[in-house]
Amino acid sequence: MLSKMGGIYAPRPTAGPHKLRECLPVMLILRNRLKYALTRKECMMIVMRRLIQIDGKVRSDMNYPAGFQDVITIAKTNEIFRLLYDVRGRFVLHKINDKEAKFKLCRVIKISTGNKATVGVNPFVHGQGSAVSFLVTHDGRTVRYPDPAIKTHDTVKFDLTTGRIVERIPFDVNALAMITKGANTGRVGNIVHREKHPGGHDIVHLRDRAGNEFATRVSNVFCVGTGDKALISMPQDRGIKLTIQEQRKKREEKVAREARK
């Protein structure tokens, strides 16, 4: 992303819904990825004109942290991107259509109950002590009164226009999942087995479409569909990591095709 030898400073993401090491500032998206700006000042001019939307809301902070599954809309160029990972663990701007831009997938990291005062209601309103169930997603959203069937580690389809949950993807065997952390970041596969380790990290075993098996911690698994059907469109590699020999063969085939033309 950033050159090792060039520049003195790097943009630090502001505090937001995603962690420091799990996000990409808007400035890097505009300047280093899309090449819509050459300097920091040009990025500032773009965002201050309110031309950038993330998850349907205008963001005028050029260091705003965009993270996994966020929908980035640039109305001036009529482009919509979803921030995903490639098989090398790097952020990739995956272009999507208007229909897919209306929702995003959110991983449930916590389900709890609290009184109305702690879940966004005026504490002076009568009945504040009654319990309210809520869930918290990976992008910092708090959703009140969720479906009781939703459990931790499940994924929910969140409608960005209405702010409601419209579908649930259970964390279960045969669920299609993308890895968001660790050495297998960006790989996509079906859940085969879950090893439970009381007092430690549960390990999830997955198998991709090519038949390769890999394993990671349960906290790194992000369900995106069931079976072979994903609710979102995938990047070009479709989450299949090739070996060095397979990559070389693919390059040679590409060179041969171009030579025949």
Secondary structure, DSSP 8 states (H G I E B T S, - for coil): ---SSS-S------SSSS-GGGEEEHHHIIIIIS-S-SSHHHHHHHHHTT-EEETTEE---TT-EEETT-EEEETTTTEEEEEEE-TTS-EEEEE--TTGGGEEEEEEEEEEEEEGGGGTS-TTSTTTTSEEEEEEETTS-EEES--TT--TT-EEEEETTTTEEEEEE---TTEEEEE-SSTTTT-EEEEEEEE--TTS--EEEEE-TTS-EEEEEGGGEEEEEETTEESS---TTTT----HHHHHHHHHHHHHHHHH-
